[in-house]
């Protein structure tokens, strides 16, 4: 009698291909998740810097002697190593002597959507 041949144990080509496919899908999902997190972090950073720019502009308007002129203004500010464009609007309120200040901050002059918008109030120098 012939000795019984033992089969070698190992993975078939099909099993290896399936394992590689699963690995590729998992890796693609991980890379996409990391990319989304990086994008969210950038948006959070830009929003924070934009709020600081808006807050500074509101403080500057409030520090003007007397009441701030009603109307719109715009300009540029440097924050976090970047230049930001801001647009401010000063308007009256229902309460005499109180003005509403609304500042929107944009990434650049051509941007349509603001990265941050902040509103504040001024007593028009009645302090």
Buried (B, 14 or more C-beta within 10 A) or exposed (E): EEEEEEEEEEEEEEEEEEEEEEEEEEEEEEEEEEEEEEEEEEEEEBBBBBBBBBBBBBEBBBEEEEBBEEEEBEEEBEBEEEEBBBBBBBEEEEEEEBBBBBBBBBBEEEEEEBBBBBEBEBEBEEE
